[in-house]
């Protein structure tokens, strides 16, 4: 599925003249979001927005696992083998939450 948002990475740049953070695709000059200083957390909010594409990508494998877990009726902790042959426990509900977060971001 092709995402409907501007591809990442994004970066934040402070616009001193306007006293706000601008969120831009890395290396571009077209702003995709502004974060105004109307709340104390505006610096952190700008950082979170700028990290959105990487966070989206990081959740994708967990959303894929959610489909597998759901098809097999898994709930709770699921033991899987990692790429280096170690047993790892993954909470199925965390994967379901990752899938829900991605669906929210896909604007459908």
C-alpha positions as CSV (number, residue, x, y, z in Angstrom):
1,X,0.0,0.0,0.0
2,X,1.3,3.4,-0.9
3,X,1.2,5.9,2.0
4,X,-0.7,9.1,1.4
5,X,1.8,11.2,3.4
6,X,5.0,13.0,2.5
7,X,7.8,10.4,2.6
8,X,10.4,10.8,5.3
9,X,12.8,11.5,6.7
10,X,11.5,14.7,8.1
11,X,13.4,17.3,10.2
12,X,12.4,20.2,12.4
13,X,13.9,23.7,11.9
14,X,13.3,26.6,14.2
15,X,11.9,29.7,12.5
16,X,13.1,32.5,14.8
17,X,11.2,35.2,13.0
18,X,7.8,33.4,13.4
19,X,8.8,31.8,16.8
20,X,7.7,28.3,15.7
21,X,9.1,25.0,14.6
22,X,8.7,24.0,11.0
23,X,8.6,20.4,10.0
24,X,10.2,19.8,6.5
25,X,11.1,16.8,4.4
26,X,14.8,16.5,4.9
27,X,16.7,18.8,2.4
28,X,13.5,20.4,1.2
29,X,12.1,24.0,1.8
30,X,8.4,23.2,1.6
31,X,7.0,23.1,5.1
32,X,4.6,20.2,5.9
33,X,3.7,21.3,9.5
34,X,4.2,24.2,12.0
35,X,4.3,23.8,15.7
36,X,3.4,26.9,17.6
37,X,4.7,27.8,21.0
38,X,1.3,27.7,22.6
39,X,2.1,24.8,25.0
40,X,5.2,24.2,27.1
41,X,5.9,20.9,25.2
42,X,6.1,22.5,21.8
43,X,9.7,21.5,21.3
44,X,9.0,17.9,22.1
45,X,5.9,18.0,20.0
46,X,7.9,19.2,17.0
47,X,10.5,16.4,17.6
48,X,7.7,13.8,17.7
49,X,6.1,15.0,14.5
50,X,9.5,15.1,12.7
51,X,10.1,11.4,13.8
52,X,6.7,10.3,12.5
53,X,7.9,8.6,9.3
54,X,10.6,6.6,11.1
55,X,8.1,5.6,13.8
56,X,5.7,4.5,11.1
57,X,8.3,2.3,9.5
58,X,9.4,0.9,12.9
59,X,5.8,-0.3,13.6
60,X,5.3,-2.0,10.2
61,X,6.9,-5.4,11.2
62,X,4.7,-5.5,14.3
63,X,1.6,-4.9,12.3
64,X,2.5,-7.7,10.0
65,X,3.0,-10.0,13.1
66,X,-0.5,-8.9,14.3
67,X,-2.0,-10.4,11.1
68,X,-0.2,-13.7,11.7
69,X,-1.1,-13.8,15.4
70,X,-4.7,-13.0,14.6
71,X,-5.0,-15.6,11.9
72,X,-3.8,-18.2,14.5
73,X,-5.8,-16.9,17.4
74,X,-2.9,-15.8,19.5
75,X,-3.3,-13.6,22.5
76,X,-1.0,-12.7,25.3
77,X,2.7,-13.4,25.1
78,X,3.9,-15.3,22.0
79,X,7.3,-17.0,21.8
80,X,9.1,-16.5,18.5
81,X,12.6,-17.2,17.4
82,X,14.8,-14.3,16.5
83,X,17.0,-14.1,13.5
84,X,20.0,-15.3,15.6
85,X,18.1,-18.3,17.0
86,X,17.2,-16.8,20.4
87,X,13.7,-17.2,21.8
88,X,11.9,-13.9,22.2
89,X,8.5,-13.1,23.7
90,X,6.3,-10.7,22.0
91,X,3.0,-9.5,23.4
92,X,0.4,-10.0,20.8
93,X,-1.7,-7.1,22.0
94,X,1.3,-4.8,21.4
95,X,1.3,-5.9,17.8
96,X,-2.5,-5.3,17.6
97,X,-1.9,-1.8,19.0
98,X,0.9,-1.2,16.4
99,X,-1.5,-2.2,13.6
100,X,-4.2,0.1,14.9
101,X,-1.8,3.0,15.1
102,X,-0.7,2.5,11.5
103,X,-4.3,2.3,10.4
104,X,-5.0,5.6,12.1
105,X,-2.0,7.1,10.3
106,X,-3.1,5.8,6.9
107,X,-6.0,8.2,6.9
108,X,-8.6,5.8,5.6
